[in-house]
Amino acid sequence: MSFAPVLLLGGSGSIGGQTARAIRAAYPDLPLLIGGRDLARAQHAAAKMGGAEGIAIDTARADLGLGERKISAVVVLYKDHTLAALRFAQSRGVPHLSISSGVFEIAPEIASFMHAPGASAVVLGYEWLVGATTVPALHLSKAFGQVHEIRIGALVDEQDVGGPAVAADFDHLHHLLPAALTRRAGVYLWREGDEAKGTFSALDGTKIPATGFSSIDVVGLATATGAHSVLFDLGMGISSSRRKGGTFSTEIIIEISGLDQAGQALRTRNAVVHPGGAAPLTGMSIALLLERLIGLDGKPPVAPGLYFPYQILEASHYLTRLAEEGGQLLELPLL
């Protein structure tokens, strides 16, 4: 079965490259359009990817400058303040996935969906690394009869800086981020100042200074599990692999507490690790979402609706792909 090209907006950056590689690994014949304002840069990136075409995008035009060219899905890898790509995807009835908005600025996208709920699948891909926290956490939560608390600690190695688009998105979020959205004792609140500061233990046990982060993971996990307390802390430093003398990696520590299926107290501690850092794990997540959104795997495409990534990604398939890339979901000792 042949598919129209997937449009990657901002695809010439590091995450775009990782996404293309992840797609190519499973679907080498899927055509890609690498869209950007700088045509030469987009064409250069496309040439390196192979099987891709670089094109200039004009967000002032309703068709983005594509005319009547068919597209199977739109992926936005930078903060699209205009929502031009979302309007285009809805007008064509194709899935839309964006990954760079903060939890405090998604109202425009939700409003666009509410006015055209049957147009296409719209994925709010703002979970940490586009599902790398929520999918494993929800998989782990199945051991619980009742989840009381989920604590997430994401460690970004200081050498894992990504490309300029990633840096610009983080600058945007840190500049505007009001405080850290948290659920505590059943109430959503915003941690700020000293209350937002904390630590968590990395994979090797090292204490990592961290700051509360307003990730949409908090509301997704709280809603999906019923947990009364969900906290997300973000730390930057030396990853455990680099501390051992190797290359940097990305780590996500997931601690869950509650009751098991028999009503007894249960607490687990696990880590999601990818040896390539944040960008390859993000690219893998995007590729797996595209696989389901447009039916690359031979199953029916995802129906129009508003989705979190974890509502589309199947945990066992996700973890299998993670292992194929050298990543792991590890069980850690309790501290």
ROFIKE-790037 format. One record per residue (C-alpha): x, y, z. Coordinates in nm, 3 decimals. Example, Ala and Ser with C-alpha at 12.3 -4.5 7.8 and 13.67 -1.06 7.14 Angstrom:
# ROFIKE-790037
+---------+---------+---------+
:       x :       y :       z :
+---------+---------+---------+
:   1.230 :  -0.450 :   0.780 :
:   1.367 :  -0.106 :   0.714 :
+---------+---------+---------+
END
This chain:
# ROFIKE-790037
+---------+---------+---------+
:       x :       y :       z :
+---------+---------+---------+
:   0.000 :   0.000 :   0.000 :
:   0.137 :   0.343 :  -0.092 :
:   0.106 :   0.653 :   0.124 :
:   0.120 :   1.022 :   0.048 :
:   0.420 :   1.200 :   0.204 :
:   0.439 :   1.292 :   0.571 :
:   0.513 :   1.663 :   0.613 :
:   0.776 :   1.735 :   0.880 :
:   0.777 :   2.106 :   0.962 :
:   1.109 :   2.196 :   1.120 :
:   1.241 :   1.863 :   0.995 :
:   1.587 :   1.999 :   0.919 :
:   1.675 :   2.012 :   1.290 :
:   1.813 :   1.739 :   1.519 :
:   1.474 :   1.599 :   1.621 :
:   1.361 :   1.603 :   1.259 :
:   1.666 :   1.400 :   1.164 :
:   1.607 :   1.151 :   1.444 :
:   1.240 :   1.124 :   1.348 :
:   1.328 :   1.055 :   0.985 :
:   1.578 :   0.788 :   1.089 :
:   1.320 :   0.622 :   1.314 :
:   1.062 :   0.621 :   1.034 :
:   1.316 :   0.491 :   0.784 :
:   1.409 :   0.201 :   1.014 :
:   1.058 :   0.056 :   0.994 :
:   0.916 :   0.211 :   0.675 :
:   1.201 :   0.291 :   0.434 :
:   0.965 :   0.363 :   0.144 :
:   0.748 :   0.622 :   0.319 :
:   0.802 :   0.957 :   0.140 :
:   0.888 :   1.257 :   0.356 :
:   0.857 :   1.629 :   0.291 :
:   1.097 :   1.840 :   0.496 :
:   0.936 :   2.180 :   0.522 :
:   1.095 :   2.503 :   0.635 :
:   1.126 :   2.872 :   0.565 :
:   1.482 :   2.823 :   0.438 :
:   1.448 :   2.615 :   0.121 :
:   1.819 :   2.545 :   0.085 :
:   1.845 :   2.417 :   0.440 :
:   1.536 :   2.198 :   0.398 :
:   1.670 :   2.054 :   0.074 :
:   2.010 :   1.987 :   0.233 :
:   1.845 :   1.801 :   0.522 :
:   1.624 :   1.603 :   0.284 :
:   1.922 :   1.500 :   0.072 :
:   2.097 :   1.359 :   0.380 :
:   1.786 :   1.162 :   0.480 :
:   1.726 :   0.999 :   0.143 :
:   1.377 :   0.942 :   0.008 :
:   1.284 :   1.291 :   0.120 :
:   1.219 :   1.622 :  -0.050 :
:   1.291 :   1.967 :   0.090 :
:   1.025 :   2.232 :   0.032 :
:   0.964 :   2.593 :   0.129 :
:   0.667 :   2.653 :   0.358 :
:   0.464 :   2.974 :   0.355 :
:   0.253 :   2.991 :   0.671 :
:   0.072 :   3.299 :   0.537 :
:  -0.101 :   3.077 :   0.280 :
:  -0.384 :   2.842 :   0.370 :
:  -0.221 :   2.563 :   0.167 :
:   0.125 :   2.636 :   0.318 :
:   0.247 :   2.677 :  -0.039 :
:   0.180 :   2.312 :  -0.124 :
:  -0.105 :   2.372 :  -0.364 :
:  -0.309 :   2.056 :  -0.416 :
:  -0.027 :   1.822 :  -0.322 :
:  -0.152 :   1.532 :  -0.109 :
:  -0.020 :   1.484 :   0.244 :
:  -0.085 :   1.190 :   0.480 :
:   0.005 :   1.366 :   0.808 :
:   0.157 :   1.688 :   0.945 :
:   0.419 :   1.686 :   1.220 :
:   0.528 :   2.019 :   1.372 :
:   0.866 :   2.005 :   1.546 :
:   0.879 :   2.367 :   1.664 :
:   0.639 :   2.604 :   1.837 :
:   0.384 :   2.702 :   1.570 :
:   0.247 :   3.028 :   1.709 :
:   0.024 :   3.081 :   1.405 :
:  -0.146 :   2.736 :   1.410 :
:  -0.120 :   2.748 :   1.031 :
:  -0.015 :   2.384 :   1.018 :
:  -0.310 :   2.275 :   1.233 :
:  -0.558 :   2.461 :   1.017 :
:  -0.400 :   2.308 :   0.708 :
:  -0.420 :   1.955 :   0.852 :
:  -0.785 :   2.001 :   0.947 :
:  -0.868 :   2.137 :   0.602 :
:  -0.712 :   1.828 :   0.443 :
:  -0.857 :   1.585 :   0.699 :
:  -0.514 :   1.447 :   0.792 :
:  -0.361 :   1.387 :   1.139 :
:  -0.172 :   1.667 :   1.310 :
:   0.096 :   1.616 :   1.573 :
:   0.284 :   1.900 :   1.741 :
:   0.535 :   1.867 :   2.024 :
:   0.646 :   2.208 :   2.147 :
:   0.365 :   2.387 :   2.332 :
:   0.361 :   2.433 :   2.707 :
:   0.071 :   2.307 :   2.915 :
:  -0.025 :   2.672 :   2.975 :
:  -0.065 :   2.759 :   2.605 :
:  -0.269 :   2.481 :   2.447 :
:  -0.603 :   2.666 :   2.449 :
:  -0.574 :   2.781 :   2.084 :
:  -0.521 :   2.425 :   1.964 :
:  -0.807 :   2.291 :   2.173 :
:  -1.032 :   2.568 :   2.040 :
:  -0.939 :   2.475 :   1.682 :
:  -1.027 :   2.114 :   1.753 :
:  -1.356 :   2.204 :   1.923 :
:  -1.469 :   2.396 :   1.616 :
:  -1.389 :   2.106 :   1.385 :
:  -1.392 :   1.789 :   1.601 :
:  -1.454 :   1.557 :   1.309 :
:  -1.188 :   1.698 :   1.077 :
:  -0.884 :   1.495 :   1.178 :
:  -0.686 :   1.341 :   1.460 :
:  -0.507 :   1.611 :   1.663 :
:  -0.234 :   1.492 :   1.898 :
:  -0.112 :   1.711 :   2.183 :
:   0.240 :   1.572 :   2.181 :
:   0.363 :   1.780 :   2.473 :
:   0.433 :   1.491 :   2.709 :
:   0.799 :   1.465 :   2.802 :
:   0.977 :   1.328 :   2.493 :
:   0.634 :   1.268 :   2.335 :
:   0.518 :   0.976 :   2.550 :
:   0.845 :   0.843 :   2.692 :
:   0.718 :   0.904 :   3.046 :
:   0.346 :   0.837 :   3.023 :
:   0.351 :   0.516 :   2.819 :
:   0.592 :   0.331 :   3.055 :
:   0.429 :   0.483 :   3.365 :
:   0.082 :   0.364 :   3.264 :
:   0.226 :   0.023 :   3.179 :
:   0.381 :   0.003 :   3.527 :
:   0.059 :   0.123 :   3.693 :
:  -0.121 :  -0.195 :   3.584 :
:   0.043 :  -0.372 :   3.879 :
:  -0.159 :  -0.146 :   4.110 :
:  -0.518 :  -0.180 :   4.217 :
:  -0.509 :   0.182 :   4.326 :
:  -0.246 :   0.444 :   4.243 :
:  -0.194 :   0.711 :   4.507 :
:   0.115 :   0.899 :   4.392 :
:   0.338 :   0.925 :   4.084 :
:   0.670 :   1.108 :   4.099 :
:   0.868 :   1.173 :   3.781 :
:   1.230 :   1.287 :   3.768 :
:   1.366 :   1.359 :   3.418 :
:   1.742 :   1.400 :   3.384 :
:   1.882 :   1.582 :   3.080 :
:   2.257 :   1.553 :   3.040 :
:   2.417 :   1.896 :   3.011 :
:   2.587 :   1.779 :   2.690 :
:   2.254 :   1.667 :   2.539 :
:   2.166 :   2.011 :   2.409 :
:   1.990 :   1.925 :   2.081 :
:   1.969 :   2.173 :   1.795 :
:   1.885 :   2.544 :   1.782 :
:   1.510 :   2.481 :   1.744 :
:   1.509 :   2.273 :   2.064 :
:   1.702 :   2.545 :   2.245 :
:   1.458 :   2.810 :   2.122 :
:   1.159 :   2.607 :   2.241 :
:   1.312 :   2.560 :   2.586 :
:   1.394 :   2.931 :   2.610 :
:   1.033 :   3.007 :   2.518 :
:   0.896 :   2.771 :   2.782 :
:   1.129 :   2.884 :   3.058 :
:   1.057 :   3.249 :   2.984 :
:   0.680 :   3.208 :   3.001 :
:   0.639 :   2.915 :   3.237 :
:   0.437 :   3.048 :   3.532 :
:   0.518 :   2.768 :   3.780 :
:   0.513 :   2.390 :   3.802 :
:   0.170 :   2.235 :   3.756 :
:   0.135 :   1.963 :   4.020 :
:  -0.143 :   1.752 :   4.164 :
:  -0.130 :   1.717 :   4.542 :
:  -0.391 :   1.548 :   4.760 :
:  -0.641 :   1.563 :   4.476 :
:  -0.591 :   1.934 :   4.404 :
:  -0.413 :   2.089 :   4.105 :
:  -0.174 :   2.364 :   4.214 :
:   0.126 :   2.555 :   4.085 :
:   0.457 :   2.511 :   4.266 :
:   0.686 :   2.811 :   4.251 :
:   0.990 :   2.954 :   4.428 :
:   1.149 :   2.728 :   4.687 :
:   0.848 :   2.495 :   4.675 :
:   0.935 :   2.410 :   4.314 :
:   1.292 :   2.308 :   4.403 :
:   1.382 :   1.951 :   4.487 :
:   1.605 :   1.655 :   4.414 :
:   1.569 :   1.305 :   4.279 :
:   1.807 :   1.011 :   4.257 :
:   1.949 :   0.927 :   3.915 :
:   1.993 :   0.575 :   3.784 :
:   2.326 :   0.539 :   3.969 :
:   2.188 :   0.689 :   4.291 :
:   2.340 :   1.035 :   4.249 :
:   2.122 :   1.314 :   4.387 :
:   2.018 :   1.547 :   4.106 :
:   1.909 :   1.906 :   4.186 :
:   1.579 :   1.961 :   4.008 :
:   1.305 :   2.213 :   3.950 :
:   0.935 :   2.149 :   3.904 :
:   0.833 :   2.139 :   3.539 :
:   0.485 :   2.210 :   3.402 :
:   0.454 :   1.902 :   3.188 :
:   0.121 :   1.790 :   3.048 :
:   0.226 :   1.445 :   3.175 :
:   0.092 :   1.556 :   3.514 :
:  -0.269 :   1.595 :   3.404 :
:  -0.254 :   1.295 :   3.173 :
:  -0.122 :   1.057 :   3.438 :
:  -0.353 :   1.191 :   3.708 :
:  -0.657 :   1.148 :   3.487 :
:  -0.561 :   0.807 :   3.351 :
:  -0.468 :   0.651 :   3.687 :
:  -0.678 :   0.848 :   3.937 :
:  -0.362 :   0.934 :   4.132 :
:  -0.426 :   1.210 :   4.384 :
:  -0.065 :   1.328 :   4.369 :
:   0.150 :   1.364 :   4.058 :
:   0.477 :   1.558 :   4.047 :
:   0.722 :   1.618 :   3.761 :
:   1.075 :   1.745 :   3.831 :
:   1.336 :   1.826 :   3.569 :
:   1.708 :   1.819 :   3.636 :
:   2.014 :   1.893 :   3.424 :
:   2.357 :   1.753 :   3.497 :
:   2.572 :   1.449 :   3.423 :
:   2.380 :   1.137 :   3.323 :
:   2.468 :   0.810 :   3.495 :
:   2.622 :   0.664 :   3.178 :
:   2.857 :   0.960 :   3.136 :
:   2.946 :   0.954 :   3.503 :
:   3.073 :   0.600 :   3.442 :
:   3.297 :   0.726 :   3.161 :
:   3.063 :   0.657 :   2.867 :
:   2.857 :   0.884 :   2.647 :
:   2.556 :   1.081 :   2.766 :
:   2.209 :   0.928 :   2.782 :
:   1.865 :   1.042 :   2.888 :
:   1.702 :   0.911 :   3.206 :
:   1.345 :   0.927 :   3.335 :
:   1.288 :   0.804 :   3.690 :
:   0.931 :   0.686 :   3.762 :
:   0.820 :   0.624 :   4.120 :
:   0.466 :   0.496 :   4.184 :
:   0.303 :   0.420 :   4.517 :
:  -0.040 :   0.290 :   4.611 :
:  -0.209 :  -0.044 :   4.672 :
:  -0.161 :  -0.367 :   4.480 :
:  -0.446 :  -0.578 :   4.342 :
:  -0.488 :  -0.741 :   4.684 :
:  -0.511 :  -0.409 :   4.866 :
:  -0.160 :  -0.422 :   5.012 :
:   0.081 :  -0.129 :   5.007 :
:   0.299 :  -0.125 :   4.693 :
:   0.574 :   0.105 :   4.579 :
:   0.782 :   0.073 :   4.263 :
:   1.077 :   0.260 :   4.120 :
:   1.180 :   0.229 :   3.755 :
:   1.382 :   0.414 :   3.494 :
:   1.341 :   0.471 :   3.122 :
:   1.685 :   0.504 :   2.963 :
:   1.792 :   0.574 :   2.606 :
:   2.165 :   0.565 :   2.524 :
:   2.138 :   0.826 :   2.248 :
:   1.983 :   1.101 :   2.459 :
:   1.657 :   1.292 :   2.433 :
:   1.639 :   1.351 :   2.056 :
:   1.646 :   0.985 :   1.942 :
:   1.385 :   0.890 :   2.202 :
:   1.166 :   1.179 :   2.086 :
:   1.212 :   1.076 :   1.723 :
:   1.121 :   0.717 :   1.805 :
:   0.801 :   0.829 :   1.979 :
:   0.699 :   1.049 :   1.685 :
:   0.764 :   0.768 :   1.437 :
:   0.550 :   0.526 :   1.638 :
:   0.270 :   0.782 :   1.655 :
:   0.282 :   0.830 :   1.277 :
:   0.270 :   0.454 :   1.232 :
:  -0.065 :   0.444 :   1.408 :
:  -0.206 :   0.778 :   1.296 :
:  -0.198 :   0.693 :   0.927 :
:  -0.210 :   0.314 :   0.950 :
:   0.141 :   0.230 :   0.832 :
:   0.116 :  -0.094 :   1.030 :
:  -0.183 :  -0.213 :   0.828 :
:  -0.435 :  -0.134 :   1.100 :
:  -0.710 :   0.128 :   1.054 :
:  -0.583 :   0.487 :   1.093 :
:  -0.667 :   0.671 :   1.413 :
:  -1.013 :   0.829 :   1.397 :
:  -1.063 :   1.206 :   1.424 :
:  -1.034 :   1.322 :   1.784 :
:  -0.813 :   1.497 :   2.037 :
:  -0.545 :   1.271 :   2.182 :
:  -0.257 :   1.243 :   2.422 :
:   0.026 :   1.030 :   2.276 :
:  -0.031 :   0.757 :   2.538 :
:  -0.386 :   0.710 :   2.409 :
:  -0.243 :   0.606 :   2.071 :
:   0.085 :   0.432 :   2.157 :
:   0.060 :   0.066 :   2.264 :
:   0.295 :  -0.003 :   2.555 :
:   0.433 :  -0.344 :   2.456 :
:   0.511 :  -0.225 :   2.102 :
:   0.667 :   0.094 :   2.238 :
:   0.890 :  -0.094 :   2.481 :
:   0.991 :  -0.344 :   2.214 :
:   1.102 :  -0.061 :   1.985 :
:   1.282 :   0.103 :   2.277 :
:   1.478 :  -0.219 :   2.338 :
:   1.562 :  -0.246 :   1.967 :
:   1.725 :   0.096 :   1.992 :
:   1.929 :  -0.003 :   2.295 :
:   1.698 :   0.163 :   2.547 :
:   1.557 :   0.000 :   2.856 :
:   1.280 :   0.010 :   3.112 :
:   1.470 :  -0.085 :   3.428 :
:   1.347 :  -0.187 :   3.770 :
:   1.538 :   0.006 :   4.037 :
:   1.583 :  -0.060 :   4.409 :
:   1.365 :   0.143 :   4.643 :
:   1.539 :   0.424 :   4.831 :
+---------+---------+---------+
END
